[in-house]
């Protein structure tokens, strides 16, 4: 089985098959998930100091912060995941 990697910006990539959802950081659930992941050491910041524009939820309970727009990441998942 081949693993498809999706670029989430600044040389970072995630396995497409392990992404559960991509949400905006402004949502209430996004803030709660980010806080819980930070508290439990499951938060990965891939923004390189830039503004967080998307929160990627992985099947391993990890939460990844990205500086890319959620729509861009979703489009990459849809196009590369086929």
N, CA, C and O atoms as a printed pandas DataFrame, in Angstrom:
     atom_number atom_name residue_name chain_id  residue_number  x_coord  y_coord  z_coord
0              1         N          UNK        A               1    0.843   -1.177    0.000
1              2        CA          UNK        A               1    0.000    0.000    0.000
2              3         C          UNK        A               1    0.889    1.240    0.000
3              4         O          UNK        A               1    1.855    1.320    0.759
4              5         N          UNK        A               2    0.565    2.181   -0.832
5              6        CA          UNK        A               2    1.355    3.389   -1.003
6              7         C          UNK        A               2    0.828    4.505   -0.103
7              8         O          UNK        A               2   -0.378    4.741   -0.043
8              9         N          UNK        A               3    1.738    5.195    0.602
9             10        CA          UNK        A               3    1.363    6.318    1.455
10            11         C          UNK        A               3    1.465    7.607    0.649
11            12         O          UNK        A               3    2.505    7.896    0.057
12            13         N          UNK        A               4    0.388    8.373    0.629
13            14        CA          UNK        A               4    0.363    9.645   -0.089
14            15         C          UNK        A               4    0.585   10.761    0.918
15            16         O          UNK        A               4   -0.148   10.878    1.900
16            17         N          UNK        A               5    1.606   11.583    0.667
17            18        CA          UNK        A               5    1.917   12.708    1.537
18            19         C          UNK        A               5    1.364   13.995    0.956
19            20         O          UNK        A               5    1.447   14.229   -0.250
20            21         N          UNK        A               6    0.800   14.828    1.818
21            22        CA          UNK        A               6    0.232   16.111    1.422
22            23         C          UNK        A               6    1.086   17.221    2.032
23            24         O          UNK        A               6    1.336   17.227    3.238
24            25         N          UNK        A               7    1.530   18.153    1.202
25            26        CA          UNK        A               7    2.317   19.297    1.671
26            27         C          UNK        A               7    1.397   20.246    2.435
27            28         O          UNK        A               7    0.366   20.676    1.917
28            29         N          UNK        A               8    1.782   20.570    3.678
29            30        CA          UNK        A               8    0.983   21.508    4.478
30            31         C          UNK        A               8    1.748   22.811    4.718
31            32         O          UNK        A               8    1.377   23.609    5.579
32            33         N          UNK        A               9    2.802   23.013    3.957
33            34        CA          UNK        A               9    3.547   24.266    4.018
34            35         C          UNK        A               9    4.886   24.160    4.705
35            36         O          UNK        A               9    5.065   23.376    5.637
36            37         N          UNK        A              10    5.835   24.967    4.229
37            38        CA          UNK        A              10    7.164   25.084    4.815
38            39         C          UNK        A              10    7.902   23.757    4.906
39            40         O          UNK        A              10    8.617   23.511    5.877
40            41         N          UNK        A              11    7.734   22.897    3.904
41            42        CA          UNK        A              11    8.435   21.628    3.868
42            43         C          UNK        A              11    7.845   20.547    4.757
43            44         O          UNK        A              11    8.451   19.488    4.919
44            45         N          UNK        A              12    6.692   20.786    5.330
45            46        CA          UNK        A              12    6.024   19.803    6.193
46            47         C          UNK        A              12    4.980   19.040    5.380
47            48         O          UNK        A              12    4.345   19.589    4.479
48            49         N          UNK        A              13    4.820   17.763    5.722
49            50        CA          UNK        A              13    3.850   16.928    5.017
50            51         C          UNK        A              13    3.155   16.008    6.014
51            52         O          UNK        A              13    3.708   15.667    7.059
52            53         N          UNK        A              14    1.935   15.615    5.671
53            54        CA          UNK        A              14    1.175   14.656    6.472
54            55         C          UNK        A              14    0.700   13.533    5.557
55            56         O          UNK        A              14    0.549   13.721    4.350
56            57         N          UNK        A              15    0.468   12.366    6.147
57            58        CA          UNK        A              15   -0.068   11.240    5.393
58            59         C          UNK        A              15   -1.556   11.487    5.138
59            60         O          UNK        A              15   -2.338   11.646    6.076
60            61         N          UNK        A              16   -1.933   11.519    3.874
61            62        CA          UNK        A              16   -3.313   11.850    3.496
62            63         C          UNK        A              16   -4.324   10.897    4.124
63            64         O          UNK        A              16   -5.405   11.329    4.526
64            65         N          UNK        A              17   -4.000    9.635    4.214
65            66        CA          UNK        A              17   -4.925    8.644    4.743
66            67         C          UNK        A              17   -5.157    8.749    6.245
67            68         O          UNK        A              17   -6.063    8.107    6.777
68            69         N          UNK        A              18   -4.357    9.542    6.927
69            70        CA          UNK        A              18   -4.475    9.661    8.384
70            71         C          UNK        A              18   -5.174   10.949    8.809
71            72         O          UNK        A              18   -5.403   11.161   10.000
72            73         N          UNK        A              19   -5.516   11.808    7.856
73            74        CA          UNK        A              19   -6.203   13.063    8.165
74            75         C          UNK        A              19   -7.693   12.791    8.355
75            76         O          UNK        A              19   -8.349   12.204    7.494
76            77         N          UNK        A              20   -8.206   13.229    9.496
77            78        CA          UNK        A              20   -9.636   13.075    9.771
78            79         C          UNK        A              20  -10.403   14.304    9.290
79            80         O          UNK        A              20  -11.446   14.176    8.649
80            81         N          UNK        A              21   -9.880   15.507    9.603
81            82        CA          UNK        A              21  -10.581   16.733    9.242
82            83         C          UNK        A              21   -9.604   17.893    9.180
83            84         O          UNK        A              21   -8.523   17.857    9.767
84            85         N          UNK        A              22  -10.016   18.927    8.451
85            86        CA          UNK        A              22   -9.288   20.195    8.392
86            87         C          UNK        A              22  -10.305   21.274    8.748
87            88         O          UNK        A              22  -11.324   21.424    8.074
88            89         N          UNK        A              23  -10.018   22.035    9.825
89            90        CA          UNK        A              23  -10.963   23.047   10.289
90            91         C          UNK        A              23  -10.263   24.390   10.461
91            92         O          UNK        A              23   -9.035   24.478   10.460
92            93         N          UNK        A              24  -11.075   25.431   10.608
93            94        CA          UNK        A              24  -10.515   26.759   10.846
94            95         C          UNK        A              24  -10.206   26.934   12.330
95            96         O          UNK        A              24  -10.921   26.389   13.170
96            97         N          UNK        A              25   -9.175   27.670   12.662
97            98        CA          UNK        A              25   -8.801   27.843   14.071
98            99         C          UNK        A              25   -9.756   28.741   14.851
99           100         O          UNK        A              25   -9.722   28.747   16.081
100          101         N          UNK        A              26  -10.604   29.497   14.161
101          102        CA          UNK        A              26  -11.514   30.431   14.836
102          103         C          UNK        A              26  -12.736   29.741   15.434
103          104         O          UNK        A              26  -13.428   30.320   16.270
104          105         N          UNK        A              27  -13.002   28.513   15.011
105          106        CA          UNK        A              27  -14.184   27.821   15.522
106          107         C          UNK        A              27  -13.979   27.441   16.989
107          108         O          UNK        A              27  -12.851   27.231   17.436
108          109         N          UNK        A              28  -15.065   27.357   17.714
109          110        CA          UNK        A              28  -14.994   27.012   19.142
110          111         C          UNK        A              28  -14.390   25.628   19.337
111          112         O          UNK        A              28  -13.586   25.418   20.245
112          113         N          UNK        A              29  -14.779   24.685   18.485
113          114        CA          UNK        A              29  -14.229   23.335   18.608
114          115         C          UNK        A              29  -12.737   23.320   18.277
115          116         O          UNK        A              29  -11.976   22.547   18.859
116          117         N          UNK        A              30  -12.322   24.176   17.342
117          118        CA          UNK        A              30  -10.900   24.263   16.999
118          119         C          UNK        A              30  -10.069   24.761   18.161
119          120         O          UNK        A              30   -8.986   24.240   18.426
120          121         N          UNK        A              31  -10.569   25.759   18.851
121          122        CA          UNK        A              31   -9.863   26.292   20.024
122          123         C          UNK        A              31   -9.787   25.249   21.134
123          124         O          UNK        A              31   -8.745   25.094   21.771
124          125         N          UNK        A              32  -10.881   24.540   21.367
125          126        CA          UNK        A              32  -10.906   23.513   22.401
126          127         C          UNK        A              32   -9.937   22.382   22.069
127          128         O          UNK        A              32   -9.178   21.936   22.929
128          129         N          UNK        A              33   -9.965   21.916   20.813
129          130        CA          UNK        A              33   -9.063   20.842   20.397
130          131         C          UNK        A              33   -7.601   21.254   20.526
131          132         O          UNK        A              33   -6.767   20.470   20.978
132          133         N          UNK        A              34   -7.297   22.477   20.131
133          134        CA          UNK        A              34   -5.925   22.977   20.210
134          135         C          UNK        A              34   -5.467   23.026   21.672
135          136         O          UNK        A              34   -4.351   22.608   21.981
136          137         N          UNK        A              35   -6.315   23.531   22.571
137          138        CA          UNK        A              35   -5.963   23.617   23.989
138          139         C          UNK        A              35   -5.758   22.236   24.608
139          140         O          UNK        A              35   -4.814   22.025   25.369
140          141         N          UNK        A              36   -6.644   21.301   24.280
141          142        CA          UNK        A              36   -6.522   19.944   24.823
142          143         C          UNK        A              36   -5.265   19.253   24.299
143          144         O          UNK        A              36   -4.571   18.569   25.051
144          145         N          UNK        A              37   -4.975   19.431   23.013
145          146        CA          UNK        A              37   -3.789   18.808   22.427
146          147         C          UNK        A              37   -2.512   19.380   23.037
147          148         O          UNK        A              37   -1.556   18.643   23.276
148          149         N          UNK        A              38   -2.491   20.676   23.287
149          150        CA          UNK        A              38   -1.324   21.297   23.910
150          151         C          UNK        A              38   -1.119   20.756   25.316
151          152         O          UNK        A              38    0.006   20.459   25.719
152          153         N          UNK        A              39   -2.208   20.631   26.055
153          154        CA          UNK        A              39   -2.147   20.126   27.428
154          155         C          UNK        A              39   -1.641   18.683   27.472
155          156         O          UNK        A              39   -0.926   18.308   28.401
156          157         N          UNK        A              40   -2.007   17.873   26.476
157          158        CA          UNK        A              40   -1.644   16.453   26.436
158          159         C          UNK        A              40   -0.414   16.166   25.564
159          160         O          UNK        A              40   -0.107   15.004   25.297
160          161         N          UNK        A              41    0.282   17.199   25.124
161          162        CA          UNK        A              41    1.488   17.075   24.288
162          163         C          UNK        A              41    1.225   16.385   22.949
163          164         O          UNK        A              41    2.061   15.623   22.465
164          165         N          UNK        A              42    0.062   16.654   22.354
165          166        CA          UNK        A              42   -0.276   16.137   21.032
166          167         C          UNK        A              42   -0.342   17.247   19.978
167          168         O          UNK        A              42   -0.802   17.015   18.860
168          169         N          UNK        A              43    0.111   18.438   20.329
169          170        CA          UNK        A              43    0.040   19.581   19.414
170          171         C          UNK        A              43    1.339   19.697   18.626
171          172         O          UNK        A              43    2.428   19.662   19.198
172          173         N          UNK        A              44    1.214   19.835   17.310
173          174        CA          UNK        A              44    2.361   20.029   16.429
174          175         C          UNK        A              44    2.158   21.345   15.694
175          176         O          UNK        A              44    1.173   21.519   14.977
176          177         N          UNK        A              45    3.089   22.267   15.875
177          178        CA          UNK        A              45    2.996   23.583   15.239
178          179         C          UNK        A              45    3.873   23.595   13.991
179          180         O          UNK        A              45    5.100   23.619   14.086
180          181         N          UNK        A              46    3.234   23.580   12.816
181          182        CA          UNK        A              46    3.953   23.589   11.548
182          183         C          UNK        A              46    3.822   24.949   10.861
183          184         O          UNK        A              46    3.945   25.039    9.639
184          185         N          UNK        A              47    3.574   26.008   11.638
185          186        CA          UNK        A              47    3.364   27.336   11.057
186          187         C          UNK        A              47    4.655   28.122   10.881
187          188         O          UNK        A              47    4.679   29.106   10.142
188          189         N          UNK        A              48    5.724   27.707   11.542
189          190        CA          UNK        A              48    7.007   28.428   11.508
190          191         C          UNK        A              48    6.836   29.894   11.889
191          192         O          UNK        A              48    7.411   30.781   11.258
192          193         N          UNK        A              49    6.031   30.139   12.936
193          194        CA          UNK        A              49    5.841   31.491   13.447
194          195         C          UNK        A              49    4.820   32.322   12.703
195          196         O          UNK        A              49    4.595   33.481   13.055
196          197         N          UNK        A              50    4.203   31.764   11.695
197          198        CA          UNK        A              50    3.178   32.486   10.941
198          199         C          UNK        A              50    1.813   32.292   11.609
199          200         O          UNK        A              50    1.671   31.504   12.544
200          201         N          UNK        A              51    0.828   33.017   11.117
201          202        CA          UNK        A              51   -0.531   32.916   11.641
202          203         C          UNK        A              51   -1.115   31.537   11.334
203          204         O          UNK        A              51   -0.975   31.029   10.222
204          205         N          UNK        A              52   -1.769   30.940   12.327
205          206        CA          UNK        A              52   -2.433   29.650   12.127
206          207         C          UNK        A              52   -3.707   29.877   11.325
207          208         O          UNK        A              52   -4.586   30.631   11.742
208          209         N          UNK        A              53   -3.800   29.229   10.183
209          210        CA          UNK        A              53   -4.967   29.379    9.317
210          211         C          UNK        A              53   -5.784   28.093    9.217
211          212         O          UNK        A              53   -6.943   28.119    8.805
212          213         N          UNK        A              54   -5.171   26.965    9.597
213          214        CA          UNK        A              54   -5.888   25.690    9.533
214          215         C          UNK        A              54   -5.426   24.791   10.666
215          216         O          UNK        A              54   -4.270   24.830   11.086
216          217         N          UNK        A              55   -6.360   23.977   11.150
217          218        CA          UNK        A              55   -6.062   22.959   12.139
218          219         C          UNK        A              55   -6.365   21.617   11.484
219          220         O          UNK        A              55   -7.471   21.376   11.001
220          221         N          UNK        A              56   -5.358   20.754   11.479
221          222        CA          UNK        A              56   -5.498   19.433   10.867
222          223         C          UNK        A              56   -5.631   18.412   11.998
223          224         O          UNK        A              56   -4.779   18.336   12.884
224          225         N          UNK        A              57   -6.695   17.641   11.956
225          226        CA          UNK        A              57   -6.957   16.625   12.982
226          227         C          UNK        A              57   -6.550   15.273   12.396
227          228         O          UNK        A              57   -7.035   14.863   11.342
228          229         N          UNK        A              58   -5.654   14.598   13.102
229          230        CA          UNK        A              58   -5.139   13.313   12.632
230          231         C          UNK        A              58   -5.785   12.159   13.401
231          232         O          UNK        A              58   -6.327   12.362   14.487
232          233         N          UNK        A              59   -5.727   10.962   12.842
233          234        CA          UNK        A              59   -6.322    9.792   13.496
234          235         C          UNK        A              59   -5.526    9.325   14.710
235          236         O          UNK        A              59   -5.992    8.464   15.457
236          237         N          UNK        A              60   -4.347    9.875   14.916
237          238        CA          UNK        A              60   -3.501    9.520   16.068
238          239         C          UNK        A              60   -3.739   10.445   17.259
239          240         O          UNK        A              60   -2.998   10.405   18.241
240          241         N          UNK        A              61   -4.782   11.284   17.167
241          242        CA          UNK        A              61   -5.122   12.305   18.170
242          243         C          UNK        A              61   -4.191   13.507   18.127
243          244         O          UNK        A              61   -4.313   14.400   18.966
244          245         N          UNK        A              62   -3.272   13.558   17.183
245          246        CA          UNK        A              62   -2.413   14.727   17.043
246          247         C          UNK        A              62   -3.190   15.840   16.338
247          248         O          UNK        A              62   -4.018   15.591   15.462
248          249         N          UNK        A              63   -2.897   17.066   16.749
249          250        CA          UNK        A              63   -3.478   18.249   16.141
250          251         C          UNK        A              63   -2.325   19.032   15.537
251          252         O          UNK        A              63   -1.361   19.364   16.227
252          253         N          UNK        A              64   -2.426   19.326   14.246
253          254        CA          UNK        A              64   -1.354   20.020   13.547
254          255         C          UNK        A              64   -1.842   21.400   13.138
255          256         O          UNK        A              64   -2.899   21.542   12.524
256          257         N          UNK        A              65   -1.053   22.419   13.488
257          258        CA          UNK        A              65   -1.363   23.793   13.094
258          259         C          UNK        A              65   -0.628   24.101   11.807
259          260         O          UNK        A              65    0.564   23.820   11.686
260          261         N          UNK        A              66   -1.335   24.680   10.841
261          262        CA          UNK        A              66   -0.737   25.018    9.552
262          263         C          UNK        A              66   -1.025   26.472    9.204
263          264         O          UNK        A              66   -2.063   27.018    9.577
264          265         N          UNK        A              67   -0.095   27.091    8.485
265          266        CA          UNK        A              67   -0.265   28.468    8.038
266          267         C          UNK        A              67   -0.991   28.538    6.694
267          268         O          UNK        A              67   -1.241   29.630    6.184
268          269         N          UNK        A              68   -1.327   27.389    6.119
269          270        CA          UNK        A              68   -2.048   27.358    4.847
270          271         C          UNK        A              68   -3.550   27.443    5.096
271          272         O          UNK        A              68   -4.041   27.066    6.160
272          273         N          UNK        A              69   -4.264   27.940    4.103
273          274        CA          UNK        A              69   -5.726   28.029    4.187
274          275         C          UNK        A              69   -6.330   26.615    4.217
275          276         O          UNK        A              69   -5.826   25.718    3.541
276          277         N          UNK        A              70   -7.402   26.409    4.992
277          278        CA          UNK        A              70   -8.040   25.087    5.043
278          279         C          UNK        A              70   -8.507   24.605    3.665
279          280         O          UNK        A              70   -8.450   23.412    3.365
280          281         N          UNK        A              71   -8.963   25.535    2.840
281          282        CA          UNK        A              71   -9.428   25.173    1.500
282          283         C          UNK        A              71   -8.290   24.608    0.653
283          284         O          UNK        A              71   -8.490   23.662   -0.109
284          285         N          UNK        A              72   -7.107   25.182    0.786
285          286        CA          UNK        A              72   -5.943   24.710    0.026
286          287         C          UNK        A              72   -5.573   23.295    0.442
287          288         O          UNK        A              72   -5.317   22.439   -0.405
288          289         N          UNK        A              73   -5.546   23.055    1.742
289          290        CA          UNK        A              73   -5.210   21.722    2.237
290          291         C          UNK        A              73   -6.281   20.705    1.812
291          292         O          UNK        A              73   -5.955   19.596    1.387
292          293         N          UNK        A              74   -7.550   21.089    1.929
293          294        CA          UNK        A              74   -8.639   20.207    1.531
294          295         C          UNK        A              74   -8.564   19.863    0.051
295          296         O          UNK        A              74   -8.774   18.713   -0.334
296          297         N          UNK        A              75   -8.266   20.860   -0.782
297          298        CA          UNK        A              75   -8.134   20.607   -2.217
298          299         C          UNK        A              75   -6.985   19.654   -2.504
299          300         O          UNK        A              75   -7.103   18.789   -3.371
300          301         N          UNK        A              76   -5.884   19.798   -1.795
301          302        CA          UNK        A              76   -4.756   18.874   -1.980
302          303         C          UNK        A              76   -5.126   17.469   -1.549
303          304         O          UNK        A              76   -4.716   16.499   -2.186
304          305         N          UNK        A              77   -5.890   17.346   -0.484
305          306        CA          UNK        A              77   -6.343   16.030   -0.040
306          307         C          UNK        A              77   -7.265   15.388   -1.077
307          308         O          UNK        A              77   -7.155   14.196   -1.367
308          309         N          UNK        A              78   -8.161   16.181   -1.623
309          310        CA          UNK        A              78   -9.114   15.662   -2.610
310          311         C          UNK        A              78   -8.414   15.262   -3.904
311          312         O          UNK        A              78   -8.716   14.211   -4.470
312          313         N          UNK        A              79   -7.482   16.090   -4.377
313          314        CA          UNK        A              79   -6.820   15.819   -5.650
314          315         C          UNK        A              79   -5.793   14.704   -5.559
315          316         O          UNK        A              79   -5.694   13.876   -6.465
316          317         N          UNK        A              80   -5.027   14.673   -4.474
317          318        CA          UNK        A              80   -3.992   13.659   -4.337
318          319         C          UNK        A              80   -4.506   12.358   -3.764
319          320         O          UNK        A              80   -3.865   11.317   -3.913
320          321         N          UNK        A              81   -5.658   12.402   -3.108
321          322        CA          UNK        A              81   -6.195   11.214   -2.475
322          323         C          UNK        A              81   -6.961   10.303   -3.423
323          324         O          UNK        A              81   -7.432    9.243   -3.010
324          325         N          UNK        A              82   -7.093   10.693   -4.675
325          326        CA          UNK        A              82   -7.856    9.889   -5.643
326          327         C          UNK        A              82   -7.018    8.803   -6.268
327          328         O          UNK        A              82   -7.514    8.043   -7.100
